[in-house]
Amino acid sequence: QPRHVLLVDRGLAKIARVSGRDVDFASLRHQHIGARVPVAWLESNETSCILYTSGTTGKPKGVQRDVGGYAVALATSMDTIFGGKAGGVFFCASDIGWVVGHSYIVYAPLLAGMATIVYEGLPTWPDCGVWWKIVEKYQVSRMFSAPTAIRVLKKFPTAEIRKHDLSSLEVLYLAGEPLDEPTASWVSNTLDVPVIDNYWQTESGWPIMAIARGLDDRPTRLGSPGVPMYGYNVQLLNEVTGEPCGVNEKGMLVVEGPLPPGCIQTIWGDDDRFVKTYWSLFSRPVYATFDWGIRDADGYHFILGRTDDVINVAGHRLGT
């Protein structure tokens, strides 16, 4: 149980507070504004954070990540995948309770020397132009969101987007669920920027597949999150036989060990469950993503959905 819960009271509803546990954010901020907080020096393998995600069965899994490897992975990804430049502005329209927000709001932009925008609210409130007002006001150069949010905005007139000066925006990254071709084409044409799909998981902490614009000049392919990133030895295996799949054959997407820096180290407080869940599905130890996929003749991968009873909605897993 948490010792304290930090509450941000917007005055929208009465909050039933627990005495001694709940702390008002505004009051605490007022007490400590301007305070200098010393750096907490940690050994590189110490735990940096625990993010919970749905389990295929039973209680949610606490994904445990380290300090050093996570920082290395995020800093490198900002350079090679996201093209982040010091002095630029990164807008990840996510929340920090989800892995995308945790990695690419809190840590990665700051490691790259960029300003990071924390936005609290919907993409349609107070109107459907709120994101684009932010892009214009803060001269955002790189933006990250999920396909579901773009599909919602697609219902509104494009004039509401185009009336804003989006000349600073160079690229839009989308992840969290399969990106359909009509949505990708619509948002790319509307914003007049390339759209980079990418595939990963809470467990990986950074993209497993994408097009690394800092390393690779190959074009994107609609419907595909790209190709495996450095450090990920991605395979597609037949779920029954465990044999490798051929071109355009459906299989479970797995990663040969060892996993690269930044990935899950274990399940918090349950090493046995970590091994049993992720590394024991096949006769040889490979990391199971529990996602179906296919690979075309050019090496591009396509994600087809989950192999288990988990439903993926805008990158948020709902388990039975």
Secondary structure as GFF3:
##gff-version 3
##sequence-region A 1 320
A	DSSP	beta_strand	5	7	.	.	.	ID=ss1
A	DSSP	beta_strand	22	24	.	.	.	ID=ss2
A	DSSP	alpha_helix	25	32	.	.	.	ID=ss3
A	DSSP	beta_strand	47	53	.	.	.	ID=ss4
A	DSSP	beta_strand	61	66	.	.	.	ID=ss5
A	DSSP	alpha_helix	68	80	.	.	.	ID=ss6
A	DSSP	beta_strand	89	92	.	.	.	ID=ss7
A	DSSP	alpha_helix	99	101	.	.	.	ID=ss8
A	DSSP	pi_helix	102	107	.	.	.	ID=ss9
A	DSSP	alpha_helix	108	111	.	.	.	ID=ss10
A	DSSP	beta_strand	115	117	.	.	.	ID=ss11
A	DSSP	alpha_helix	130	138	.	.	.	ID=ss12
A	DSSP	beta_strand	142	145	.	.	.	ID=ss13
A	DSSP	alpha_helix	147	153	.	.	.	ID=ss14
A	DSSP	alpha_helix	159	162	.	.	.	ID=ss15
A	DSSP	beta_strand	171	174	.	.	.	ID=ss16
A	DSSP	alpha_helix	181	191	.	.	.	ID=ss17
A	DSSP	beta_strand	195	197	.	.	.	ID=ss18
A	DSSP	beta_strand	209	210	.	.	.	ID=ss19
A	DSSP	beta_strand	227	228	.	.	.	ID=ss20
A	DSSP	beta_strand	233	237	.	.	.	ID=ss21
A	DSSP	beta_strand	251	256	.	.	.	ID=ss22
A	DSSP	beta_strand	266	267	.	.	.	ID=ss23
A	DSSP	alpha_helix	271	278	.	.	.	ID=ss24
A	DSSP	beta_strand	286	295	.	.	.	ID=ss25
A	DSSP	beta_strand	301	306	.	.	.	ID=ss26
A	DSSP	beta_strand	311	313	.	.	.	ID=ss27
A	DSSP	beta_strand	316	318	.	.	.	ID=ss28
###
